[in-house]
């Protein structure tokens, strides 16, 4: 009887567990029965805009204003074609081929003005621009400045994305930055790095180039693209790299946005940049050089040469003078001299403070205009 009762009880328990398990009480680890609960599907919360340390916001804000630039140029003509003997043996040669140059650009004004590099569009016969949203259009060259490697393009499209300009004066070494462009024509690409140095000059660059150095990867095709800060604001125009292989080695250079903005405004006003010129050959004054010349000063720019019949010569500046100030701008080194002279309007008069031996004096100089190929400043 007992065995039959146990068998029936187990059979009933099996049926209840299978068909009506909710009839049975559920225990817990401490033997206390939990309160009834209602289980429901809760939708997953939306992901945050950017996780800690992410540059997604900056990229999302800045990337729509960065474009790809395609410049069509004519290949250089073979100089031997001018030799009749060469043409006799080899003919007139193949027809001149077109070359396609690739770069990037940045939309900085809703009217359709773009910043890019001078070397990207130099000698271009046709310029095409492709926006990040897929739109394509031809561009017109407004003006170009080889000294700073900045060019301004104009496109005619509606509802253009425009990048916000940042403040280079607030930029510090170590600040995070993004380089946005179209390297190797693979499509828009964002790379991250930091500001490696400020006020950087290259040995073979123009005296008016003053670069931001970054380790954000900049490769061929990035030229003319945007260097932006962590808020997506434009702080520089990517221009050059230091490389032995043609690829990025972590040393890239960008033209500061304040320089690019000044050049753009000058190009929009008159199609070219007008810089002051006085006609001197400068050299930084070191402490040892000042001691050897028995000068009572330790900083300034020593004038080693004065071009004949130049504004400096007519104004009374002599070799051996040390320039201390131009107008209201102190001159501590060659960079200060270049910047101060370039900012002077041509045909204006400028006061120049000099140290001549033990005597300090001032002269008035009638400023000239500096041609792009001028050797002396």
ABEGO torsion letter per residue (X at the ends): XAAAAAAAAAAAAAAAAAABAAABBBBBAAGBBBBBBBBBBBBBBBBBABBBGBAAAAAAAAAAABBBBBBBBBBBBBAAAABAAAAAAAEAEBBBBBBBBBBBBBBABAAGBBBBBAAAABGBABBBBBBAAGBBBBBBBABBBAAAGBBBBBBBBBGBBBBBBBBAAABBBGBBBBBBBBBGGAEBBBBBBBBABBGBBBAABBAABBBBBBABBBBBGABGBBBBBAAGBBABBBABBBBAAGBBAGBBBBBBAAAAAAAAAAAAAAGBBBBBBAGBBBBBBBAAAAAAAGBABABEBBBABBBBGBAAAAAGBBBGBBBABBEABBBABAAAAAAAAAABBBGBBBBBBBBBEABBBBBBBBBBBBBAABABX
